[in-house]
Amino acid sequence: MPHRIPNAERWSIVIPVKPAGIGKSRLGASPGLARAIALDSIEAVLRAPGVGRVVVVTADAELPAELAGIASEAAELVLVLEREPAGISAAITSGLTEAMSGPRAVLLGDVPALDPAELDAALAAAGQHPRSFVPDADGAGTVLVTAREGVPFVEAFGPGSAAAHRELGLAELPVDRESGLRRDVDTPEQLAEVVRRSPRSRTARVAAQPA
């Protein structure tokens, strides 16, 4: 019988997701591709054994119907639907109010090559620090920020966020650059790498469709 992590030790993960019509604008992605990237990311988080609750914050009115098809028996899925996009900091604040008591983290919803085991390993390492973060593969941005139970959550997402999180005193977790956790998608080259890594993912299927 598989070991089940007690609820008090499981993480709440907040995932802010831009509406698909404006998400991944730098990538030039269609709404369908932007939504596929988010759905692949969310599904991976839901499958991580160390996660007890996933809080998705979005103003994308079409996302709830898509999320209904990927609910997990292991982790609870909570949807916070914004009336209109209020920015990442406001989305994070809204999401954290729905977190369980216990450790909390914010993961950006654009890591479609994420393996649940990679997230679990990062969260286990995060439990050794009051606050921590994981930079993206380029090293300048941030994909994950964490805070242990009882520690106030702080974040500085945005341009140059990795340096900002170091300045705030967050521990940088030793996650390999090749990990899917660090492979966010903002450029055609990054999308091609995700498709190569995860050819059966939603992201790969939508990316292969004619424009």
SVG drawing of the C-alpha trace seen along z (x, -y; Angstrom):
<svg xmlns="http://www.w3.org/2000/svg" viewBox="-17 -45 39 47">
<polyline fill="none" stroke="black" stroke-width="0.4" points="0.0,0.0 1.5,-3.4 2.6,-5.7 0.3,-8.7 1.8,-11.9 -0.2,-13.4 -2.3,-16.5 -0.4,-18.7 2.8,-18.0 1.4,-18.5 1.8,-21.6 -0.6,-24.2 0.4,-25.3 -1.0,-28.5 -0.8,-28.7 -1.7,-32.1 -2.8,-31.7 -3.3,-34.6 -6.4,-34.5 -5.5,-32.4 -6.2,-35.4 -3.3,-37.4 -1.2,-34.6 2.1,-33.8 1.9,-37.0 5.7,-37.1 5.5,-33.6 2.8,-34.6 0.8,-31.6 -2.8,-31.0 -5.3,-30.9 -5.5,-27.1 -1.7,-26.7 -1.5,-29.1 -4.3,-27.1 -2.6,-23.8 0.6,-25.0 -1.3,-25.9 -3.3,-22.7 -0.2,-20.5 1.5,-22.4 -1.6,-22.1 -2.0,-18.4 1.6,-17.7 1.2,-19.6 -2.0,-17.7 -0.2,-14.4 2.6,-15.3 2.2,-13.2 3.5,-16.0 0.8,-18.4 -2.5,-18.6 -4.2,-21.5 -3.8,-23.3 -5.3,-26.8 -5.6,-28.1 -6.2,-31.8 -7.3,-33.1 -9.6,-35.4 -9.9,-32.8 -13.6,-32.0 -13.0,-28.9 -10.4,-27.3 -12.8,-25.9 -14.4,-23.5 -11.0,-22.3 -9.9,-21.8 -12.9,-19.6 -11.3,-16.9 -8.0,-16.7 -9.2,-16.7 -7.0,-14.5 -8.0,-12.1 -4.8,-12.9 -4.9,-16.7 -7.8,-19.1 -8.3,-21.6 -9.6,-25.0 -10.4,-27.6 -10.4,-31.3 -12.0,-33.1 -11.1,-36.8 -13.5,-39.2 -10.6,-40.6 -6.8,-40.2 -5.5,-42.1 -1.8,-41.2 0.4,-38.4 0.8,-39.9 -2.9,-40.3 -3.5,-36.8 -1.0,-35.3 -2.6,-37.2 -6.0,-35.8 -4.7,-32.3 -2.9,-32.3 -6.1,-33.0 -7.3,-29.6 -4.2,-27.7 -4.3,-25.1 -2.5,-25.6 0.9,-24.3 3.7,-25.0 2.7,-27.1 4.3,-27.7 3.6,-29.7 4.3,-28.0 4.0,-29.9 1.7,-27.9 4.0,-27.7 6.1,-24.6 4.3,-22.0 7.3,-19.6 7.2,-19.3 7.4,-15.8 5.5,-15.4 8.5,-13.7 10.6,-16.8 8.2,-19.0 8.1,-16.7 11.9,-16.7 12.0,-20.5 9.3,-20.8 11.2,-18.3 14.3,-20.5 12.2,-23.6 11.0,-22.2 14.6,-22.7 14.4,-26.5 12.0,-29.2 11.7,-30.6 13.1,-29.4 12.9,-29.8 13.7,-28.0 15.0,-30.1 14.1,-29.3 16.5,-27.6 17.9,-31.0 18.7,-32.0 17.1,-35.4 13.4,-34.6 11.7,-32.5 9.3,-29.5 8.7,-28.6 8.7,-30.4 8.0,-28.7 7.4,-29.4 7.3,-26.9 4.3,-26.8 4.1,-29.9 6.5,-31.9 5.0,-35.0 5.1,-34.6 7.1,-37.0 7.6,-37.2 9.1,-39.4 8.0,-37.9 8.7,-40.0 11.8,-41.0 15.0,-40.0 13.0,-38.1 15.8,-35.6 18.2,-38.3 15.3,-40.0 14.5,-36.8 18.1,-36.3 18.2,-39.9 15.1,-39.1 17.0,-36.3 15.2,-33.3 17.4,-30.2 18.0,-29.1 17.1,-25.4 19.6,-23.1 17.3,-22.0 19.1,-20.9 18.9,-23.2 17.6,-20.4 14.6,-19.7 11.2,-20.3 10.5,-22.5 12.9,-25.1 11.7,-24.8 9.2,-27.7 7.9,-28.6 8.3,-32.2 10.0,-31.7 9.6,-29.5 12.9,-27.8 11.6,-27.0 8.4,-25.7 10.3,-23.4 12.3,-22.0 9.1,-21.2 7.6,-19.5 10.8,-17.4 10.7,-16.4 7.0,-15.8 5.7,-14.8 2.4,-13.3 1.5,-16.4 -1.4,-18.7 1.2,-21.4 2.8,-19.2 -0.5,-18.2 -1.7,-21.8 1.6,-23.1 1.5,-20.6 -1.8,-21.8 -1.8,-24.1 -2.0,-27.8"/>
</svg>
